[in-house]
Each structure stands twice: as C-alpha cells, then as structure tokens.
Amino acid sequence: MPTVVLMDASLSMTRPVSLDGIEEFQRKNLAVHGLNMLFEHMASNYRLEFTALMAFSSLWELLVPFTRDYNALQEALSNLEDYDKTCLELALQGVSSVVQQEWGNGCPCQVVLVTDGSLGIGKGSLRHSLQTLKHRGDDKKFPLPYPFPTKMFILCIANAEELQMTDAMENLEELLRLSGGDGQIFTVDGPLCMKSVQAMFGMLIDRAYSPFHAVLHCGNLSSDVQVFPRPESVVVDEEVEPIPRAVSTDLEIVGFIEIADISSPPVISRHLVLPIAVNKEVDEVGTGTTDELEEEPSASQMAGKSPNFCVLLHGSLKVEGMVALVQLGPEWFGMLYSQADSKKKSNLMMSLFEPGSDPLPWLGKISHLGPVSEAAENPYGEDDSKSPFPVQPQVKRSYAQNVTVWIKASGLQTDVQKILRNARKLPDKTQTFYKELNRLRKAALAFGFWELLKGVAELLERECTMLPDSAHPDAAFQLSHAAHQLKLASSGDS
C-alpha cells in the first residue's frame, strides 16, 4: 500500500514555537522532526513500501516520486523551502494525479497530510472549497473521494484546543468524511514541543504502520513471516451481532489448488508476505530477488543462513502454477500465490476472501475439499483433461434463468467483442446488437460494474469515429445513441 506524504509548506507553518522558554522552533521544524521519525520507522519495518513526498501552499510540487529510498525523502525534507498561502484543494488534486499516474485506480493508497490546521484564506481555502461543494459543475468537482481506495491521516502541528477555537476541526473532519472516513485526525496532546509531536507520530505508526508478524504453517513445516500492509479487521454485515474478525497470527495452509480452478476470485484485500529471514543461496532458484527476500536487520546472522519454508513455498507455487488455500481464522480463508512485479521480480502474495465457509461458490464449501489421492478416481482425469469444478448443486432448481456471470476475464472479453462485431455490421445487425448490448448492460447494472458501461460507451464512440464514408447514416446514429445511454446508466441518471 503506497503512501503519499503531503507536507504543508505555507507561511503559517513558519510560526515560532517556544520550547522551554529558551530556543525557538518553527512548526515546520516540528513537522520535519516527526516525519523523519516516521521515515526511519518505515525504513526499518516497511522497506518494501513505496512512499512519495509532496509539498503544497497555493501550488503543489512533487519533491520525491514514489521510492523506497528513505534517505532521499529525509534529504528533501531538510531542504524544504517556505512558500505562500494554503490551498489544500489543489494539493489533493495533485495527490490524485500522482497516484493514478503511478498506480492507476485499483491500488489502495495512504495519504498522510501534515499541516498546522490553518485552512487558508478566501478562494482556494478549505473552508471555501467545502462551502461550494454543492454548487459545482462536473468540470470543477472536489477531488475527494478519490477514484482509488484511500486512507487519509491528518496530522496537525497544533493541539485540539487551538483547532476548536475556530472551525478548523469541523472542516478537517468533513475532509476526512469526504475521503471515505477510513482514517484519523491526530492532534498534539498538551503544549507544542518535540516530545508531544513524537508522541503524535507514534500514534500514527501504531495505527497504520505497525508490522504484522505471523507464523505460516503447512503440516510439520513453518516459517515466521511479515504481512504488508497490516490486514484490517472485517465486519460481516449479515450476522445478527456483527463482531470484527481479525486475521490470526497463525496462518494454516489447508491445501493446494490449480490456478485455473481458483480463477479470479473476489477478494477483500491483497497483502505482500515476506519471510523474516531467508537463505540467500535458496533465493537463486527463482523465488524472487535477493533485494526482496533479504535478511531483516533485527534477525540473527544464523537465522539468515538456515533454509526457510516460505521461500520454498513461493518457488513451488511459481513453478507449479498453483495457489495455496490458507485459513485466516474460524471459517475465514484466503490464498497464497506468486505474483510477478516484472520479468525478474516476483513476490509471495496473500489475498483475503470474504469470511464464510464457501466464499467461492464454484468450489463449494472449502471444508469439503480434500486431496486428489483420497478420491475414488482422479477428478481431473488421467491426462488432466477435465476438472471437478465448478461444483454442481445437488438439488436442481425448479426454474431456469439465463443469468450473465463473468468468472473469467475471457468471458467478459468475448461478450464485448460480440457487441463490437455486431456494431460494425449496423444497421443490418441492429436487433442482435441491441440484444447483446442490453444483456451486458443488465448484468453490469446488477453487479454495480459502472466502469464496464463507461468503457463500452467509449468503445462505441471510437467505432463511430472510425466508420468509413460508405457506411449507412443510421450506423452512426445507433452507435451514438447506444453510447449515450450507456453513459447515462453508468451515472445512475437513466
């Protein structure tokens, strides 16, 4: 989970703070001290996470793009200059631009906003931005909520009493709510000083950057591992009295299954799994780069020279094309698999399923799965020509309904291609074109798959612009009409 640190470099951050009545520091100095503490912690415990540093006042600037070099981040902080007034809205737009350019919309991101709580003055201030939320056009929307999953942590170099004297705290709480509410506002407890700022950043570290240590078991083999980012607790809404479920520190592998059978399952979150200490010689057999799986600084030298089951598991899953089903807690499962970052780097990843005994309907209850060797006959056939999945229900339903379900990406791609083939034969294939389009539209609306509707609308608009001069005039009309209706459906205005 990458982190963007958004540092306030406005003039209000240069306000002096008297420490012990002798030496004067600026609020900026206290903020830099706290961020250096955070970067030192991440360099020791989160060294594989990417972090970017941005500064803002009336404009924003990317000081350090996403990097694992925490020395570069600290050096940029020490050279931070002072600018003019605060304009937080532009800075939030900058965060959106930087994250989407690097990671797209699917990667969760943490935003750490460090400020003194000053909202700015006049147009461009946070107060003005929030007051005009409901009076904006589509071209001037407020950047929050972001199109990617976000956790926002706001650290104020000010105490709660100072913020409550104005409406600063109310506006910051509204900002947090707009971001999705999955974050926290931290304020200094007591007078402003180095110690109180360290305590505040310590609370952030405990909340968002504390490492998750676990033991991975498989039969008689086990390995100490760290999981990044820390798995969050999950609340099952269907329960009468929902209790948050936390991932156990004992992860038990209950079996292995082929990637083709697991397909692309819906997951709550994905996490990087690293062995705490590995044998670098073992690493050479294709289980990842030495940089990724090197020994932890805190681990003993002897531990780094011993074989590690986690590395063996990673290499085996990668070579065999399988995933490991892992039990995270009572009736809660996930899977371990090898994921390649590039041609040379690959990581051991863990995906968390929805809590329950049957999170993947086509596998049936996971507790009912068993080794192939215990089956009366090989369910995969002698030459792996068949598969026991998807599991067919024992009781046949008393009704039949043609429901569109996309389990594999290839099925969705086929449906889209079918629409495009008919679109190129308009107006002769008008009836078939709308039949296939409405089938896809109905399924996308049922699943809440708004991005699919937008994507198909853009494809149809592109087809419309590529029509030859000899094309029937009705073809362009039908394509434009269909694209317009899909866009309306994706916005909820249809």
Disulfide bonds with the S-S distance in Angstrom:
none
